[in-house]
């Protein structure tokens, strides 16, 4: 009996040591910063409790202006969930349907006249992606759509494959404008940003002035700032705190109905039976009974990470303005170990 009790006590001691050795999320963030692998702002939530909320480094290196928790960072493709949410809100008002043809609302090349809103949301439309091909300061949505007219056919048969496409979300932005009668920025501001009191979130348009904004840099801290004007695929500046407000609104069905919420987190079956794990602007992971939704973003000197545990109200949000230094995948892996 004494031996059994002793073994139990030793086991408890070992478990206690293992638990005590587990790193705190803030320690991991500090390690990344101290090693020059992160400069920016982070918010980490575990089971509804904030366990890390910090800003480290500079929003402007030349002027030695420090970043703080209210500094707005360019979030690049993290804008896509906002675009999808706007489309869903219009659907809920009966102003469009997911299986409507995009050409009903936006003038498109003849070869694209049958692609649907749903296919654009899922990146299965076959529309060609402009990113890495069009490079121009001040690039606009209309210029991207004009570029699509240079082709005579889709890249592939719709729904036959998943292929990430920024051009598709630009078309969705134009649909939002056509249906609502407002600019993309005005619609997002009136229906998402203002109701959720996301006071440090802004859709960047020509002439936009943002206080406490982060400038973009490369690994050598040389300027590499955001310089285009497309919306739908990107175009938004935000903070981790504001993105968490967006997360909570999605969890509480403030913006989107419960039925449509299930849709945005549902994988899509391609025409050959294969499954795409991209829902409506979220990469979906369902592993070991745990379901999460994630999106990343990156352009010029900015990178962004938004990971959401859909069952345990946990989040990992990281925004940086020194993008080349930051590995979102490694960071996510290291932080997830601390909140399990």
C-alpha positions as CSV (number, residue, x, y, z in Angstrom):
1,X,0.0,0.0,0.0
2,X,2.8,2.4,0.9
3,X,4.5,1.6,-2.5
4,X,1.2,2.4,-4.3
5,X,0.7,5.7,-2.4
6,X,4.3,6.6,-3.1
7,X,3.9,5.9,-6.8
8,X,0.7,8.1,-6.9
9,X,2.5,10.9,-5.1
10,X,5.4,10.7,-7.6
11,X,3.0,10.7,-10.5
12,X,1.2,13.8,-9.1
13,X,4.6,15.5,-8.6
14,X,5.7,14.8,-12.2
15,X,2.4,16.1,-13.6
16,X,2.7,19.2,-11.5
17,X,6.2,19.8,-12.8
18,X,5.0,19.3,-16.4
19,X,2.2,21.8,-15.9
20,X,4.5,24.3,-14.3
21,X,7.0,23.9,-17.2
22,X,4.3,24.9,-19.7
23,X,5.2,28.3,-21.1
24,X,2.8,31.2,-20.7
25,X,1.7,32.8,-24.1
26,X,3.3,36.1,-23.2
27,X,6.6,34.3,-22.7
28,X,6.4,32.9,-26.3
29,X,5.5,36.4,-27.7
30,X,8.4,37.9,-25.8
31,X,10.8,35.3,-27.2
32,X,9.7,36.0,-30.8
33,X,10.1,39.8,-30.2
34,X,13.6,39.4,-28.5
35,X,14.8,37.2,-31.4
36,X,13.6,39.8,-34.0
37,X,10.9,37.5,-35.3
38,X,8.0,39.7,-34.4
39,X,7.1,43.4,-34.2
40,X,3.5,44.3,-33.7
41,X,0.4,43.5,-31.6
42,X,-1.0,40.3,-30.2
43,X,-4.2,39.2,-28.4
44,X,-4.6,35.6,-27.1
45,X,-7.8,34.4,-25.5
46,X,-8.2,31.0,-23.8
47,X,-11.7,29.8,-23.0
48,X,-13.0,33.3,-23.1
49,X,-10.3,34.7,-20.9
50,X,-7.6,37.1,-22.2
51,X,-4.2,35.6,-21.4
52,X,-2.0,38.0,-23.5
53,X,-2.8,41.5,-24.8
54,X,0.4,43.3,-25.8
55,X,2.1,45.5,-28.4
56,X,5.9,45.2,-28.9
57,X,8.2,47.3,-31.0
58,X,7.6,50.2,-33.3
59,X,4.8,51.3,-35.7
60,X,7.3,53.6,-37.4
61,X,11.0,52.8,-37.2
62,X,12.4,56.0,-38.8
63,X,10.6,58.1,-36.3
64,X,11.0,55.7,-33.4
65,X,7.2,55.7,-32.8
66,X,6.3,52.8,-30.5
67,X,3.3,50.6,-31.3
68,X,0.5,50.3,-28.8
69,X,-2.6,48.3,-28.5
70,X,-4.6,50.9,-30.5
71,X,-2.1,50.9,-33.4
72,X,-3.9,49.9,-36.7
73,X,-2.1,47.4,-38.8
74,X,-2.9,46.5,-42.4
75,X,-4.6,43.0,-42.2
76,X,-4.5,42.1,-46.0
77,X,-6.5,39.0,-46.6
78,X,-8.0,39.0,-43.1
79,X,-10.3,41.5,-44.9
80,X,-12.0,38.6,-46.7
81,X,-14.1,37.4,-43.7
82,X,-15.5,41.0,-43.6
83,X,-16.3,40.8,-47.3
84,X,-18.0,37.4,-46.9
85,X,-19.9,38.7,-43.9
86,X,-21.2,41.6,-45.9
87,X,-22.4,39.3,-48.7
88,X,-24.2,37.1,-46.2
89,X,-25.9,40.2,-44.6
90,X,-27.2,41.1,-48.0
91,X,-28.4,37.6,-48.5
92,X,-30.2,37.7,-45.2
93,X,-32.0,40.8,-46.4
94,X,-33.2,39.0,-49.5
95,X,-31.1,41.2,-51.8
96,X,-29.1,38.4,-53.4
97,X,-28.7,34.6,-53.3
98,X,-25.4,32.7,-53.0
99,X,-26.2,30.8,-56.2
100,X,-26.9,34.0,-58.2
101,X,-24.6,34.6,-61.1
102,X,-22.1,37.3,-60.3
103,X,-22.7,38.8,-63.8
104,X,-26.3,39.7,-62.6
105,X,-24.7,42.5,-60.6
106,X,-21.3,43.2,-62.1
107,X,-20.2,43.4,-65.8
108,X,-17.7,40.6,-66.4
109,X,-16.1,39.0,-69.4
110,X,-18.3,36.6,-71.4
111,X,-16.4,33.6,-70.2
112,X,-17.2,34.4,-66.6
113,X,-20.9,35.1,-67.0
114,X,-22.0,31.9,-65.3
115,X,-19.8,31.9,-62.2
116,X,-21.8,32.3,-59.0
117,X,-21.4,34.3,-55.7
118,X,-21.0,31.0,-53.9
119,X,-18.1,30.0,-56.1
120,X,-16.4,33.3,-55.6
121,X,-16.7,32.9,-51.8
122,X,-15.2,29.4,-52.0
123,X,-12.4,30.2,-54.4
124,X,-13.8,27.7,-56.9
125,X,-14.9,30.0,-59.7
126,X,-12.0,29.6,-62.1
127,X,-11.3,33.3,-62.2
128,X,-7.6,34.1,-62.4
129,X,-5.8,35.7,-59.5
130,X,-4.2,39.1,-60.2
131,X,-1.8,39.0,-57.2
132,X,1.8,38.6,-58.2
133,X,0.9,39.6,-61.7
134,X,-0.5,43.1,-61.5
135,X,2.0,45.4,-59.7
136,X,1.1,49.1,-59.6
137,X,0.9,51.7,-56.8
138,X,-2.7,52.7,-56.4
139,X,-4.2,49.7,-58.1
140,X,-8.0,49.7,-58.1
141,X,-10.8,47.2,-58.3
142,X,-11.8,48.4,-61.7
143,X,-8.3,48.0,-63.1
144,X,-8.3,44.3,-61.8
145,X,-11.6,43.7,-63.5
146,X,-10.3,45.3,-66.7
147,X,-7.3,43.0,-66.6
148,X,-9.7,40.0,-66.5
149,X,-10.8,41.0,-70.0
150,X,-7.4,40.1,-71.4
151,X,-8.3,36.4,-71.1
152,X,-10.6,34.3,-73.2
153,X,-11.5,31.6,-70.7
154,X,-11.6,30.6,-67.1
155,X,-8.5,29.0,-65.5
156,X,-10.5,25.9,-64.8
157,X,-14.1,24.6,-64.8
158,X,-16.0,26.1,-61.8
159,X,-16.1,23.8,-58.8
160,X,-13.6,21.4,-60.2
161,X,-10.8,22.7,-57.9
162,X,-10.0,25.1,-55.1
163,X,-7.6,27.9,-56.1
164,X,-7.1,30.9,-53.9
165,X,-8.2,34.0,-55.8
166,X,-8.0,37.6,-54.7
167,X,-9.7,38.7,-58.0
168,X,-12.9,36.9,-56.9
169,X,-13.2,38.8,-53.7
170,X,-12.7,42.1,-55.6
171,X,-15.8,41.0,-57.7
172,X,-17.6,40.4,-54.4
173,X,-16.7,43.9,-53.3
174,X,-18.3,45.3,-56.5
175,X,-21.4,43.2,-55.9
176,X,-21.7,44.7,-52.4
177,X,-21.5,48.1,-53.8
178,X,-24.0,47.4,-56.6
179,X,-26.6,45.8,-54.3
180,X,-26.3,48.2,-51.4
181,X,-25.8,51.4,-53.3
182,X,-22.9,52.3,-51.1
183,X,-19.1,52.1,-51.4
184,X,-17.5,49.0,-50.0
185,X,-16.0,51.1,-47.2
186,X,-19.2,52.8,-46.3
187,X,-21.1,49.5,-46.2
188,X,-18.5,47.8,-44.0
189,X,-18.3,50.8,-41.7
190,X,-22.1,51.2,-41.4
191,X,-22.9,47.5,-40.9
192,X,-19.9,46.0,-39.1
193,X,-17.3,48.5,-37.8
194,X,-19.6,51.0,-36.2
195,X,-22.2,48.6,-34.7
196,X,-19.4,46.6,-33.1
197,X,-17.6,49.7,-31.9
198,X,-14.4,48.7,-33.8
199,X,-13.0,52.2,-33.3
200,X,-9.5,51.4,-34.7
201,X,-10.6,49.6,-37.8
202,X,-10.7,51.4,-41.2
203,X,-11.3,50.5,-44.8
204,X,-8.4,52.2,-46.6
205,X,-9.6,54.3,-49.6
206,X,-8.0,57.2,-51.5
207,X,-7.5,60.1,-49.1
208,X,-8.1,58.0,-45.9
209,X,-6.3,59.4,-42.9
210,X,-5.7,56.9,-40.0
211,X,-4.4,58.1,-36.7
212,X,-1.8,55.8,-35.0
213,X,-1.2,53.8,-38.1
214,X,1.6,51.3,-38.6
215,X,3.9,51.6,-41.5
216,X,5.2,48.5,-43.2
217,X,8.8,47.2,-43.3
218,X,10.9,44.3,-44.4
219,X,13.2,42.1,-42.4
220,X,16.0,44.8,-42.6
221,X,13.5,47.4,-41.3
222,X,13.5,49.1,-44.7
223,X,10.1,50.7,-45.7
224,X,7.7,48.4,-47.6
225,X,4.4,50.0,-47.1
226,X,0.9,49.2,-48.3
227,X,0.3,51.1,-51.5
228,X,-2.7,49.7,-53.5
229,X,-6.4,50.6,-53.3
230,X,-8.3,47.3,-53.9
231,X,-11.1,46.3,-51.6
232,X,-12.8,43.0,-50.9
233,X,-9.6,41.0,-51.0
234,X,-7.9,43.4,-48.6
235,X,-7.9,47.1,-47.9
236,X,-8.6,47.0,-44.1
237,X,-6.5,48.2,-41.2
238,X,-7.4,46.9,-37.7
239,X,-6.2,45.9,-34.3
240,X,-6.3,42.6,-32.4
241,X,-8.8,44.0,-30.0
242,X,-11.2,45.0,-32.8
243,X,-10.8,41.7,-34.5
244,X,-11.7,40.0,-31.3
245,X,-14.9,42.1,-31.3
246,X,-15.6,40.7,-34.7
247,X,-14.9,37.2,-33.5
248,X,-17.4,37.6,-30.6
249,X,-20.1,39.0,-32.9
250,X,-19.7,35.9,-35.2
251,X,-20.0,33.6,-32.2
252,X,-23.1,35.3,-30.8
253,X,-24.8,35.5,-34.2
254,X,-24.9,39.3,-33.9
255,X,-24.3,39.8,-37.6
256,X,-25.0,36.4,-39.2
257,X,-27.8,34.0,-38.5
258,X,-27.1,30.6,-36.8
259,X,-27.9,28.8,-40.1
260,X,-25.6,31.0,-42.1
261,X,-22.9,30.7,-39.5
262,X,-22.9,26.9,-40.0
263,X,-22.5,27.6,-43.7
264,X,-19.5,29.8,-43.4
265,X,-17.7,27.0,-41.4
266,X,-18.7,24.2,-43.7
267,X,-16.2,22.6,-46.1
268,X,-17.1,22.5,-49.8
269,X,-17.4,19.4,-51.9
270,X,-15.8,19.8,-55.3
271,X,-17.2,18.3,-58.5
272,X,-14.9,15.3,-58.3
273,X,-15.9,14.5,-54.7
274,X,-12.8,15.9,-53.1
275,X,-13.3,18.2,-50.1
276,X,-12.1,21.8,-49.9
277,X,-11.6,23.0,-46.4
278,X,-12.2,26.6,-47.2
279,X,-15.7,27.7,-46.2
280,X,-17.0,31.3,-46.7
281,X,-13.7,33.1,-46.1
282,X,-12.3,30.8,-43.4
283,X,-9.9,27.8,-43.6
284,X,-11.6,25.1,-41.6
285,X,-9.9,22.4,-39.6
286,X,-11.8,19.6,-37.9
287,X,-9.3,17.4,-36.1
288,X,-9.7,15.1,-33.1
289,X,-13.2,16.4,-32.5
290,X,-12.0,20.0,-32.3
291,X,-13.1,22.5,-34.9
292,X,-11.2,25.7,-35.7
293,X,-11.4,28.5,-38.3
294,X,-8.4,30.5,-39.5
295,X,-7.3,33.1,-42.0
296,X,-4.0,34.8,-42.6
297,X,-3.0,37.8,-44.5
298,X,0.2,39.2,-46.0
299,X,1.2,42.0,-48.3
300,X,4.2,44.3,-48.5
301,X,5.6,44.7,-44.9
302,X,2.5,43.3,-43.2
303,X,1.4,39.9,-42.0
304,X,-1.6,38.9,-40.0
305,X,-2.9,35.8,-38.3
306,X,-6.4,35.1,-37.0
307,X,-7.0,31.7,-35.5
308,X,-10.3,30.8,-33.8
309,X,-11.2,27.7,-31.7
310,X,-14.9,27.4,-32.5
311,X,-15.8,25.2,-29.5
312,X,-13.8,26.7,-26.7
313,X,-14.0,30.5,-27.3
314,X,-10.2,30.7,-27.8
315,X,-8.4,33.0,-30.2
316,X,-4.9,33.8,-31.4
317,X,-4.6,37.1,-33.2
318,X,-1.2,38.6,-34.3
319,X,-0.6,41.6,-36.5
320,X,2.9,42.7,-37.6
321,X,4.4,45.5,-39.7
322,X,7.7,43.7,-40.3
323,X,6.2,40.8,-42.3
324,X,9.4,39.1,-43.6
325,X,10.5,38.4,-40.0
326,X,7.3,36.7,-38.9
327,X,6.2,33.1,-39.6
328,X,2.5,32.8,-38.8
329,X,2.6,29.0,-39.0
330,X,5.4,28.6,-36.5
331,X,3.9,31.2,-34.2
332,X,0.5,29.5,-34.2
333,X,2.0,26.2,-33.5
334,X,4.0,27.6,-30.5
335,X,1.2,29.5,-29.0
336,X,-1.4,26.7,-29.4
337,X,0.8,24.5,-27.2
338,X,0.5,27.1,-24.4
339,X,-3.3,27.3,-24.4
340,X,-4.2,23.6,-24.7
